[in-house]
Amino acid sequence: MISCREALLNMAETFCNGLDEENDVSSSSQRRIMLHALLANQVESQEPMARFVAVRYAAIVFPPNHAPSRYLLLLASGDR
């Protein structure tokens, strides 16, 4: 069973990946795509804590007008 702390550390590691590189638009959008893919995977996880952390990240990290993250939140709202 994955703990909340482990899930947060895994996501933070993915989000920070590439921060040493030049801060150009392509690396920033690449990190955003990677984080979104990780969140999409975790929203469908069997582990409730992983789903919870993914929803919290999607709600906090992405801006309110980011449609893909809002879609993830919509999917997660149907969680049982």
Secondary structure, 3 states (H helix, E strand, C coil): CCCHHHHHHHHHHHHHCCCCCCCCHHHHHHHHHHHHHHHHHHHCCCCHHHHHHHHHHHHHHCCCCCHHHHHHHHHHCCCC
